[in-house]
Amino acid sequence: MSLKYSSTMADYLIWSDAMNLILVSQKGTIFTVQRINILLKEVKKKYRLKIKNFSYHSLKKTLGRQVYNMNSDNAELALVKLMELFNHSSIAITKRYLGLRQEEILQTYDCLSF
């Protein structure tokens, strides 16, 4: 596995060959999701951020939505790549994870007229 370091954060960001983002401490240990959430909570408190959902999960979901929205001309390919990145077993799961399925359902109701 080839590793590339980025010094833009206090700790290191490492991109593996599979393009999975891994947070690594200065000691070289990989942070757990729980530890990342604790660090994000500390950042939120320190900088008095008025963000309701500020967690590993919300950042991951935001990344997915941004990738999807920025690739609207090739949305299906973006979904396939996100499915692989998130290690989902189907595109349907990725759509549900990103909240796209709910949007599709609501658009169906919007088409109805009474």
Residue frames as a rotation matrix with the C-alpha (Angstrom) as fourth column:
MET 1
0.586 0.810 0.000 0.00
0.810 -0.586 0.000 0.00
0.000 0.000 -1.000 0.00
SER 2
-0.490 -0.729 0.478 1.44
0.692 -0.659 -0.295 3.38
0.530 0.186 0.827 -0.96
LEU 3
0.348 0.576 -0.740 0.79
0.911 -0.394 0.122 6.12
-0.221 -0.717 -0.662 1.56
LYS 4
-0.311 -0.366 0.877 0.80
0.527 -0.834 -0.161 9.86
0.791 0.412 0.453 1.00
TYR 5
-0.274 0.152 -0.950 0.81
0.926 -0.224 -0.303 12.31
-0.258 -0.963 -0.080 3.88
SER 6
0.089 0.325 0.942 -0.91
0.423 -0.868 0.260 15.66
0.902 0.375 -0.214 4.11
SER 7
-0.643 -0.407 -0.649 0.13
0.753 -0.177 -0.634 18.04
0.143 -0.896 0.420 6.85
THR 8
-0.540 0.493 0.682 -2.97
-0.066 -0.833 0.550 20.22
0.839 0.252 0.482 6.58
MET 9
0.672 0.735 0.092 -4.38
-0.194 0.055 0.979 18.88
0.715 -0.676 0.180 9.87
ALA 10
0.324 -0.535 0.780 -2.90
-0.945 -0.144 0.294 18.42
-0.045 -0.832 -0.552 13.32
ASP 11
0.075 -0.255 0.964 -2.90
-0.153 0.953 0.264 14.71
-0.985 -0.167 0.032 12.69
TYR 12
-0.782 -0.514 -0.353 -2.19
-0.424 0.023 0.905 13.03
-0.457 0.857 -0.236 9.37
LEU 13
0.508 0.857 -0.085 -4.52
-0.597 0.280 -0.752 12.15
-0.620 0.433 0.654 6.57
ILE 14
-0.668 -0.712 0.217 -3.50
-0.359 0.564 0.744 9.09
-0.652 0.419 -0.632 4.65
TRP 15
0.401 0.732 -0.551 -4.98
-0.880 0.141 -0.454 7.97
-0.255 0.667 0.700 1.35
SER 16
-0.171 -0.414 0.894 -4.64
-0.130 0.909 0.396 4.28
-0.977 -0.048 -0.210 0.71
ASP 17
-0.976 -0.219 -0.015 -4.65
-0.057 0.186 0.981 2.69
-0.212 0.958 -0.194 -2.74
ALA 18
-0.464 0.876 0.131 -8.37
0.881 0.441 0.173 2.06
0.094 0.196 -0.976 -2.32
MET 19
-0.572 0.156 0.806 -8.84
0.092 -0.963 0.252 5.84
0.815 0.218 0.536 -1.82
ASN 20
0.511 0.690 -0.513 -10.14
0.623 0.115 0.774 5.34
0.593 -0.715 -0.371 1.69
LEU 21
0.097 -0.416 0.904 -9.44
-0.404 -0.847 -0.346 8.21
0.910 -0.331 -0.250 4.00
ILE 22
0.427 -0.067 -0.902 -7.81
0.722 0.626 0.295 7.12
0.545 -0.777 0.316 7.23
LEU 23
0.656 -0.238 0.716 -7.00
-0.488 -0.858 0.162 9.39
0.576 -0.455 -0.679 10.14
VAL 24
0.383 -0.649 -0.658 -3.72
0.656 0.692 -0.301 8.49
0.651 -0.316 0.690 11.76
SER 25
0.973 -0.043 -0.225 -2.38
0.160 -0.574 0.803 9.89
-0.164 -0.817 -0.552 15.01
GLN 26
0.552 -0.834 -0.015 1.10
-0.789 -0.516 -0.333 11.36
0.269 0.196 -0.943 15.38
LYS 27
-0.070 -0.544 0.836 2.05
-0.722 0.606 0.334 8.02
-0.688 -0.581 -0.435 16.99
GLY 28
-0.762 -0.241 -0.601 1.02
-0.636 0.452 0.625 6.20
0.121 0.859 -0.498 13.82
THR 29
-0.792 0.554 0.255 -2.12
0.368 0.768 -0.524 4.57
-0.486 -0.321 -0.813 15.21
ILE 30
-0.721 0.617 0.315 -5.38
0.221 -0.226 0.949 4.67
0.657 0.754 0.027 13.28
PHE 31
-0.812 0.499 0.301 -8.21
-0.555 -0.506 -0.660 6.57
-0.177 -0.704 0.688 14.96
THR 32
-0.685 0.709 0.167 -11.45
0.702 0.704 -0.107 4.71
-0.194 0.044 -0.980 15.60
VAL 33
-0.244 0.711 0.659 -14.75
0.466 -0.510 0.723 6.29
0.850 0.484 -0.207 14.59
GLN 34
0.648 0.486 -0.587 -15.45
0.726 -0.161 0.668 6.86
0.230 -0.859 -0.457 18.30
ARG 35
-0.104 -0.782 -0.615 -12.15
0.802 -0.431 0.413 8.74
-0.588 -0.450 0.672 18.73
ILE 36
-0.773 -0.111 0.625 -12.84
0.545 -0.619 0.565 10.88
0.324 0.777 0.539 15.65
ASN 37
0.234 0.944 0.233 -16.24
0.534 -0.325 0.781 11.78
0.812 -0.059 -0.580 17.11
ILE 38
0.521 -0.133 -0.843 -14.61
0.807 -0.246 0.537 12.80
-0.279 -0.960 -0.021 20.40
LEU 39
-0.582 -0.807 -0.095 -12.11
0.697 -0.556 0.452 15.00
-0.418 0.197 0.887 18.52
LEU 40
-0.541 0.455 0.707 -14.89
0.486 -0.517 0.704 16.60
0.686 0.725 0.058 16.48
LYS 41
0.565 0.752 -0.339 -16.87
0.693 -0.210 0.689 17.28
0.447 -0.625 -0.640 19.66
GLU 42
0.118 -0.627 -0.770 -13.80
0.800 -0.400 0.448 19.01
-0.588 -0.669 0.455 21.13
VAL 43
-0.826 -0.393 0.404 -13.38
0.564 -0.599 0.569 21.12
0.018 0.697 0.717 17.98
LYS 44
-0.061 0.912 0.405 -17.08
0.584 -0.297 0.755 22.04
0.809 0.283 -0.515 18.07
LYS 45
0.676 0.295 -0.676 -16.81
0.737 -0.270 0.620 23.15
0.000 -0.917 -0.399 21.69
LYS 46
-0.207 -0.884 -0.419 -13.46
0.798 -0.400 0.451 24.95
-0.566 -0.241 0.788 21.31
TYR 47
-0.953 -0.202 0.226 -14.62
0.302 -0.684 0.663 27.01
0.021 0.701 0.713 18.34
ARG 48
-0.523 0.821 -0.229 -18.24
-0.055 -0.301 -0.952 27.34
-0.851 -0.485 0.203 19.53
LEU 49
-0.967 0.146 -0.209 -19.56
-0.199 0.082 0.977 25.93
0.160 0.986 -0.050 16.30
LYS 50
-0.304 0.938 0.165 -23.32
-0.643 -0.074 -0.762 26.07
-0.703 -0.337 0.626 15.93
ILE 51
-0.481 0.081 -0.873 -23.57
-0.720 0.532 0.446 22.83
0.501 0.843 -0.198 13.99
LYS 52
0.430 0.748 0.505 -26.28
-0.901 0.391 0.188 20.39
-0.057 -0.536 0.843 14.97
ASN 53
0.950 -0.105 0.294 -24.80
0.113 0.994 -0.010 17.21
-0.291 0.043 0.956 13.48
PHE 54
0.462 -0.876 -0.134 -21.02
-0.831 -0.376 -0.409 17.24
0.308 0.301 -0.902 13.63
SER 55
0.438 -0.251 0.863 -19.70
-0.396 0.808 0.437 13.69
-0.807 -0.533 0.255 13.57
TYR 56
-0.692 -0.693 0.201 -17.73
-0.215 0.464 0.859 11.25
-0.689 0.552 -0.471 11.46
HIS 57
-0.328 0.663 0.673 -20.99
0.775 0.596 -0.210 10.03
-0.540 0.452 -0.710 9.98
SER 58
0.666 0.644 -0.376 -22.24
0.344 -0.712 -0.612 13.52
-0.662 0.278 -0.696 9.07
LEU 59
0.061 -0.728 -0.683 -18.91
-0.623 -0.562 0.544 14.44
-0.780 0.392 -0.488 7.46
LYS 60
-0.783 -0.323 0.531 -18.87
0.106 0.772 0.626 11.19
-0.612 0.547 -0.571 5.48
LYS 61
0.058 0.907 0.418 -22.45
0.842 0.181 -0.508 11.77
-0.537 0.381 -0.753 4.33
THR 62
0.630 0.110 -0.769 -21.66
-0.113 -0.967 -0.230 15.38
-0.769 0.232 -0.596 3.38
LEU 63
-0.481 -0.853 -0.204 -18.68
-0.458 0.046 0.888 14.20
-0.748 0.520 -0.413 1.34
GLY 64
-0.641 0.287 0.712 -20.96
0.579 0.790 0.203 11.77
-0.504 0.542 -0.672 -0.49
ARG 65
0.474 0.877 -0.086 -23.61
0.644 -0.411 -0.646 14.41
-0.601 0.251 -0.759 -1.20
GLN 66
0.323 -0.436 -0.840 -20.97
-0.441 -0.855 0.274 16.84
-0.838 0.282 -0.468 -2.49
VAL 67
-0.767 -0.610 0.199 -19.48
-0.155 0.476 0.866 14.23
-0.622 0.634 -0.460 -4.82
TYR 68
-0.310 0.743 0.593 -22.96
0.836 0.510 -0.202 13.32
-0.452 0.433 -0.780 -6.07
ASN 69
0.626 0.626 -0.465 -24.07
0.393 -0.768 -0.506 16.95
-0.674 0.133 -0.727 -6.57
MET 70
0.062 -0.696 -0.716 -20.83
-0.535 -0.628 0.565 17.95
-0.842 0.348 -0.411 -8.31
ASN 71
-0.920 -0.390 0.046 -21.26
-0.200 0.565 0.800 15.08
-0.338 0.727 -0.598 -10.77
SER 72
-0.084 0.993 0.078 -24.92
-0.291 0.050 -0.955 15.53
-0.953 -0.103 0.285 -11.67
ASP 73
0.228 0.130 -0.965 -24.15
-0.968 -0.079 -0.239 15.05
-0.107 0.988 0.108 -15.36
ASN 74
-0.203 -0.330 -0.922 -22.80
-0.401 0.887 -0.229 11.58
0.893 0.323 -0.312 -14.55
ALA 75
0.091 0.348 0.933 -24.77
-0.980 -0.137 0.147 10.77
0.179 -0.927 0.329 -11.41
GLU 76
0.940 0.317 -0.129 -24.88
-0.297 0.943 0.149 7.00
0.169 -0.102 0.980 -11.88
LEU 77
0.294 -0.915 -0.277 -21.09
0.318 0.367 -0.874 6.76
0.901 0.168 0.399 -12.16
ALA 78
-0.355 -0.372 0.858 -20.75
-0.611 -0.602 -0.514 8.96
0.708 -0.706 -0.013 -9.06
LEU 79
0.511 0.631 0.584 -23.10
-0.858 0.335 0.389 6.60
0.050 -0.699 0.713 -7.19
VAL 80
0.853 -0.264 -0.451 -21.08
0.139 0.946 -0.291 3.56
0.504 0.186 0.844 -8.26
LYS 81
-0.151 -0.978 0.144 -17.86
0.120 -0.163 -0.979 5.18
0.981 -0.131 0.142 -7.03
LEU 82
-0.235 0.138 0.962 -19.47
-0.869 -0.473 -0.144 6.24
0.435 -0.870 0.231 -3.76
MET 83
0.830 0.557 -0.033 -20.90
-0.505 0.775 0.380 2.76
0.237 -0.298 0.925 -3.29
GLU 84
0.507 -0.731 -0.458 -17.40
0.434 0.675 -0.597 1.34
0.745 0.104 0.659 -3.57
LEU 85
-0.380 -0.675 0.633 -15.87
-0.187 -0.614 -0.767 4.05
0.906 -0.409 0.107 -1.38
PHE 86
-0.089 0.460 0.883 -18.46
-0.973 -0.229 0.021 3.51
0.212 -0.858 0.468 1.36
ASN 87
-0.945 -0.319 -0.078 -18.24
-0.308 0.943 -0.121 -0.27
0.112 -0.091 -0.990 0.95
HIS 88
-0.113 0.971 0.210 -21.99
-0.752 0.054 -0.657 -0.57
-0.649 -0.232 0.725 0.36
SER 89
-0.558 -0.081 0.826 -23.36
0.202 0.952 0.230 -3.71
-0.805 0.295 -0.515 -1.25
SER 90
-0.083 0.562 0.823 -25.67
0.994 0.108 0.026 -1.88
-0.074 0.820 -0.568 -3.67
ILE 91
-0.800 -0.114 0.588 -26.39
0.297 -0.928 0.225 1.50
0.520 0.355 0.777 -5.20
ALA 92
0.232 0.968 0.095 -29.79
0.253 -0.154 0.955 1.43
0.939 -0.197 -0.281 -3.49
ILE 93
0.453 -0.143 -0.880 -28.08
0.891 0.090 0.444 1.43
0.016 -0.986 0.168 -0.10
THR 94
-0.656 -0.750 -0.082 -25.86
0.744 -0.662 0.095 4.34
-0.126 0.002 0.992 -1.13
LYS 95
-0.488 0.567 0.663 -28.89
0.185 -0.676 0.714 6.30
0.853 0.471 0.225 -2.37
ARG 96
0.589 0.726 -0.354 -30.67
0.468 0.051 0.883 5.69
0.659 -0.686 -0.310 0.93
TYR 97
0.081 -0.672 -0.737 -27.53
0.983 -0.070 0.171 6.64
-0.167 -0.738 0.654 2.89
LEU 98
-0.860 -0.476 0.183 -27.24
0.508 -0.832 0.223 9.94
0.046 0.284 0.958 1.01
GLY 99
-0.413 0.795 -0.445 -30.95
0.141 -0.427 -0.893 10.67
-0.900 -0.432 0.064 1.41
LEU 100
-0.861 0.039 -0.507 -31.53
-0.490 -0.334 0.806 10.47
-0.138 0.942 0.306 -2.33
ARG 101
-0.793 0.592 -0.145 -34.19
0.496 0.766 0.409 7.79
0.353 0.252 -0.901 -2.09
GLN 102
-0.248 0.703 -0.667 -36.33
0.758 -0.288 -0.585 9.96
-0.603 -0.651 -0.461 0.18
GLU 103
-0.517 0.003 -0.856 -35.99
-0.335 -0.921 0.199 12.84
-0.788 0.390 0.477 -2.29
GLU 104
-0.956 0.157 -0.249 -37.12
-0.180 0.359 0.916 10.56
0.234 0.920 -0.315 -5.13
ILE 105
-0.526 0.799 -0.292 -40.18
0.847 0.523 -0.095 9.49
0.077 -0.298 -0.952 -3.12
LEU 106
-0.200 0.433 -0.879 -41.08
0.411 -0.777 -0.476 13.10
-0.889 -0.457 -0.022 -2.27
GLN 107
-0.772 -0.115 -0.625 -40.72
-0.470 -0.559 0.683 14.10
-0.428 0.821 0.378 -5.95
THR 108
-0.854 0.520 -0.033 -43.21
0.399 0.693 0.600 11.36
0.335 0.499 -0.799 -6.81
TYR 109
-0.151 0.815 -0.559 -45.76
0.907 -0.111 -0.406 12.93
-0.393 -0.568 -0.723 -4.44
ASP 110
-0.415 -0.073 -0.907 -45.04
-0.033 -0.995 0.095 16.38
-0.909 0.070 0.410 -5.90
CYS 111
-0.992 0.013 -0.123 -46.07
-0.122 0.058 0.991 15.06
0.020 0.998 -0.056 -9.34
LEU 112
-0.494 0.866 -0.081 -49.54
0.866 0.498 0.042 14.24
0.077 -0.050 -0.996 -8.05
SER 113
-0.930 0.292 0.224 -52.27
-0.294 -0.955 0.028 16.84
0.222 -0.040 0.974 -8.43
PHE 114
-0.643 0.746 -0.172 -55.67
0.723 0.519 -0.455 16.78
-0.250 -0.418 -0.874 -6.80
